[in-house]
Amino acid sequence: MNFSERLYSLRSEKGISQKKLAKMIGVSQSAIYYWEKGERSPKLEQLPRIATALNVSITDLVDSKTLDLADDVIALFSGTKIQSEELHPFSPDENYIIIKYRELNEKGQQKTIDYIEDLTQIPEYQRNNVVRIVGKPLENPYDVSAAHEIPGASIEDKQFDEDLMDDDSIWE
């Protein structure tokens, strides 16, 4: 089965119209129509969005030869070898959450974020391997400071940072 047949099959199986799929991935309905007829193909960077919208992996959309070719093209132009699974890093459940989140207006999206923040504070729902950040949520989540630089950090958090920095086995 080629891409156009797989796309049509998956979209139909999930009961999603061409119009709705187009809206979910940010293309025109005619683009979906031409893809399914095999007259045109999506751009490589559109594959993760299509897979996310259909709640499948990229490997469900295209065959392994196409993915190998995509890996080679990316390597050729970027100078780095990227594995095709890196183009679609989310599980089906995470994809579902993203799709539903995008269906919400701004107020609903903020409510979702607030609810997630609340859930992450409840020990029953926490993973054991999650690093906790002390203090208020950060404006930029990539701007993380050590506990000794965060106002209100506990003595235990500060000691943990010191122990972590002193542990040479972590930095090898």
C-alpha positions, 0 to 999 in steps of 0.5 A: 500500500502506498502513501495515498492509499494509507492516508485515505484508509487511515483517515476513513478508518478514523472517521475524519473528513478531508476538510477536518484533517486539512484544518488539523494540519494547516493545509487546504482540503484540496491538498488532502484530496491530491495526496489521496489521489496520488497526484501530489505528495506532502512535504517531509516536514508535514508528515509528523503533523499528519501522523499526529492528526491521525494519531498514528506513527509516521511508519504507519503512513509511509514505507520503510524505504521512504523513511530511509530515503528521508533519513538520507536526505536530512543527513545530506542537507543537515550534515547530521543523521536523524532517525525517522522516529525522531520526526514523531517523538510522541506516543498515540496518547500524547498525540491525542492530547495535542489534537484535543488541546488545539481544538480548545480556545485560548481560555480552554487551553489555559484551563488545561495548563492549570489543570496539568499544573495541579495534577503534577503537584499530587504525589499519586500522579507523579512519576518517580523520575521527574525533576521538580523545580522549586518556586513559581512556574518559569516564563521560559521553561528552558531557563532553569536555575539551580536551587541555590539561585531560586528564591524560596528554595529549601535547604534540602533542594540546595543540598541536593544541587551541591551533591549533584554538582560534586558527583563526578560519576554523573559528569563523565 
